[in-house]
Amino acid sequence: MNRLLLPLVAMATGHLAIASAEEQPLELDPVTVTAEPFANRGELESTRPVDVLVGDALDRARAATLGETLDQQPGIANAGFGPGAGRVVIRGQSGPRVRVLDGGVGVMDASTVSPDHNISTEPFRAQQIEILRGPAALLYGNGAIGGVVNVVSDTIPTESVEQLSGSLGMRYDDGTEGLTTFGHSEFSLGRLNLHIDGLIRDTNELKIPSGAAQAPEEAHEEEEDAHEDEDVGRADRLENSGTATESFAVGSSWVDDWGFVGVAVTRYDTHYGVPGHAHGHEDTHEEEGEHEDEAHEEEEGGVRIDLKQTRYDAKFELFDPVPGFSRLRGALVVSEYAHTELEPSGEPGTVFGNDGTELRLEATHAPLGVFSGVLGVQWVDSDFSAIGEEAFVPTVQTRSLGLFGVEEWQLNALRLEAGLRLERTDHDPSGGQPARNYSTVSLSLGGNYTLGDHANVAVSLSRSQRAPSSQELYSLGPHLATETFEVGNLDLTEEIANNLDVTLHWHGDRVDAELTGFVTRYQDYIYQRTTDTLLPDGEPDRVDEEGMAEADGELLYVSYTQQDAHFVGAEASVSVLALQSTTLGHWRPRVFADTVSGELDNGGPLPRITPSRIGLGLDWQRLSLGADLRLTRVLTQDDTAELETETAGYTRLDADLTWTVRSVADLVFGLRARNLLDETIRDHTSFIKNLSPGVGRSVIVDMALEF
């Protein structure tokens, strides 16, 4: 690691000596949303709620997982499973209802199968992160019925690289005693553009408020009795939460007047602990004598996950490719993914794999009268496998083919947009289990109306269908991460989401405001339901790891079923340029809030719904100095599902300070504080909220040389 740090420190020292005394404010390029079907469109021009995290805001938010990176965004939460794994929750939806893209194409990992499986994309590689809140199934298929997150990088340069550029940086995080070293560079040889980047991150156990990692008394009563007199570890650190990550990418492209074509290879390796996740073994409890101490030592080690993915990307974009079409863009991804769950002894346990291919083509046709539009096709082939004692999902090959079209037309100040998607999904499991095939149809109608020079209102109405996932159909076995015994349902039908989004934007010289309200009504919403049929005693059934009913079994018996449900919520933000002074700088206070509720029509609240939040912020800029202060109040979540405990609210205070030294290259220093009030943070969206609280009071120091 020192070999990586010493050159960076040397460059920083030399750079300070030649820094320019006269500083100029940084001007940002206009931001476009690449996940939208029409080119060169910004957030305000969309008919659906869209956020783009870019620039300083992205630098402040970057974290080890995508879920943690986006946790502070409107309508977004993190379903964390310790520092090493974090799934994105959009408006209370996650897993198979939220599609994560890398450069507009699926990440092709196993993160939707279990909350302790991390999303296999590196947030530090992102140039911008786009969030489509609400159904996006029409554009991106079944898995996007709840929303889309698109991580955009420059692995394949889409524009000519005029000169050598890049960055080299490092970050030390007191919260994990972790060091991250990262860098990227782009250069050209004529019209051939080349890209290279890399990251190394090593972290120790997460700092937490003293005594915060308390297991629920009901679930761990026996364990507490057995160890009440023992020292279980450092009170201010979360056991088995260290991580080690390496990620590298190499890409190239040929850019010309007719467009571009490029390829890239990305490698992502991460090894992380899973807090509170201990695999049980009967022989550990049965054997006595000389094996007792060894078994106890192994249990304390904790389970770890060793995740590896190699991804091959090819992309192109052609201008005026054939008569009648103004643009054709495409992407092909081939992915090799595998992760191994390592037992406390270090022996490999269950191995999950997902070898997949995805092809996506979009063609923008020339205007036909008042109409312009995009036609597209998307093909996905995924070979998922799970091998080992805890393989609760069988090996399944899933293929899907989607055809879609989006048309728009301008009527003075009103731009209308309508779309249709037809999709076929086939699940073909191993072991003689029956195949299942689904045909889904998604429709959308939206409009964006301009109200004068500063305001516009966007309305989106959609009807989206989702085919059941292979996990929902074929699960049968213990899922230890969630402490359940899952039973799939071969009789599941398509899930339907009827959604209405209304967004009001105001962007003036001093005031920026956005208010969004939404309603989503589901028909045949797929969820896990407890039963009372194995041991009819008025209590939910519990079983052992073999699925045998026991009144005090360690696993909750759940089966997938369907029922109508509805989600209602809102997101709001307002910022004001309160002071603009060459002496005192620019002061922009802001207020933000979001809320969502999700309930079954005849069964009460759904589990792990994001609690309501409200917050205040202050952004300050003066030439090369910048600061940001954020105070967020997360309310108590007491609208809970059956067997779910309420989660206490908390107040989180974060602060960021940056200084940019400008010269031939920019040297950016950052000092960041997290959870300054040292609050005990428990995410209601997490399966292990009591075992794995959020970071305590901590400081982050970073430095980057940008050239």
C-alpha positions, 0 to 999 in steps of 0.5 A: 500500500505504501508504494501507492501512497508515496507517489501521491504524497510527492505529487501533492507536495510539488503541486502546492508549490506551483499553485496559482494565487488567483482562484476561479470558481469551477463551472460544471458542464450541463448534466444529461440523463443517459438512462432516458430514451431520448438523447441530451435530455436533462432532469427537468425535461423528463416526464418521470421523477429523475435525480442525477448525482454528480460533481461535488454532491457525488463526491460527498456521497461516495461510499463502499456500497451503492446502497450507502452512497445513495442513502441520503437521496430523495426517496432512496434508502439503504438495505445494508447488511453491514459495511460490505453489502448494501442494496438500494431501496426506492420508495420502499421497493428493493430486490427484484423490483429495483434494477441496477444498471452499469452503463445502461445495462444490468449488473448481472450479479446475485444481489437480488437473491439475498440482502447480504449479497453486495451489488457488484459495481464500484461507486468510486468509478461513477462519473454520475449516478442516475435514479429513476424513481418509480416504474421504469419497466417499459424501458428496462424490463421486469426488474425495474417495476419499482425503479432504476439506478444507473451507474455511469462511468467513462470506462468506454469513452464516448467522446474524443479525448483531447489531452491526457486527463485523469485523477489519483487520490486516496481516502482515510475513513476513521469510521472503518480505519479504512484506506482507499486508493484510487485513480483513473486516466484517459488519453488518445492515440489519434482517434483511438481513446484509451481508459484505465482505472483502479481502486484498492480498499481495505477496511477494518471493523466498523466504528459504532456507538458503544453498546449499539450492537444489541441483538433482539432479546427474543431471538438471542435469549439463550445466547445471552444467557450462555455468554453473559459473563464473557467479553464479546469483543470491542464495544465500539466496533462491529465484529466481522465487518471488515472488507477488502476490495480491488477493482480495475477496468481497461477500455478503449473506443474509436470516436469519429464523426459517424459516432463511436464504438468501444470495448472494456473489461472490468474486474471487481473483487471484494471480500467482506464480513457478514455481521451476525450471520453464523452458519449452524452445524449440528455436529458442533452441538453434538460433539463434545470433549476435545472439539468443544473449544474448536467449535466455539472458536469457529463460531466467533470467526463469523461468515465472510463472502468472497465475491468476484466478477469479470465483465466484458462490455461493448458499446456503439453509437451511430449517427444517421445509420440508415435512412429514416433513423437519426441515431442507433446505439447498442450495448452488449455485456457478457458477465462471469460472476461468482461468490463463495460464502466462507464458513468461520473456519475459512472453508468454502460453503455455498457458492452462488454463480451467475453467468449472463449476457445482455444485449440492448439496441435503441434506434431513434427514428426521424420525425414523422410529422409531429412525432419522434421516437425510439424503438428498442429491443433487449435480450437477457440470458442468465444462468444462475446457480447455487451449490452447497448446503444452503442453496435454497434456490436451484440452478435456473436459466432465465431468458427474457426478450423485450420489445419497446417503443416510446413516442413523443410529440410537442404541443406548444408548451406541452410535451407528451410521451407514450410507450409500450413494451412487450416482454417474454420471460422463461425460467428453466430450472434444473432437477426436473422442476417445471419451467415457467413462462410469462408474457408481460405488457407495460404501458406509459403515458406522460407529459411535461408542461412548461409554466413560464420561464422557471416552472414546469409540471411533469405527470406520468401514468403507467401500467407495468407488469413483472414476471415472478423471479426464479427465487419467488417460484422455486425457493425451498430451503433455509435462508440463514441471512434472513433467518427464514425457511423459504418456500416458493410458489409455482402458481404465482402470476404476473404482478401488476403496478398501476402508478401515478407520479406528479412532479412540480419543478421550480428553478429560478435565479435564486430558488430551486424547488421540487415536489413529487407525489405518487400512488402505486396500486399493485394487483397480485403483489408478491410477498412472503407470508407466514403460516400457522399450518405445520403446528396449528398453535396460533403462532407463526410456524417455525422450523429447523434447517431441514424444514421440520416443524419445531415450536422454538425452531431457529427459522421462520417458515415463510411462503411466497403468495400474492395479494393486492397492495398499495404504496403512497408517498411524496418527496420534496426539496427546496433550496434558496441562494440566500447570499451571493457575495464576492467576500462572504461567498455563496450561501444556499440553505435547503430543506428536504423531506420524503415519506412512503407507506406500503400496505397490503389491501387486506393485511396491514403494513408491509415489512421494512418500509422506509421511515419518513425523513426531514432535514436541513442543509447548508451549502457554502462556496467561495472560490476554491473553498466549499462546505456542506452541512446536513441535519437529517431527522429520521422518524420512528417507524412504528407502522410495522408488519407482523412479527416486525419490531418498530425502529427508533428514530435518530438525528444525523449530522454530517459535514463536509469541507473541501479546498481546491488548489488550482494550477496546471492540475487541481489538487482537492482536499476533503475533510468530512465528518459523519454522524457528529452527534454519535447517534445510534443509527438503525435502518428499518430497511435492514434485516439485521438492524439490531445486530448491525447499526450504522457508523458512529461519530467518524472523520474522513480525510481525502485528497485527489489530484485531478489533471 
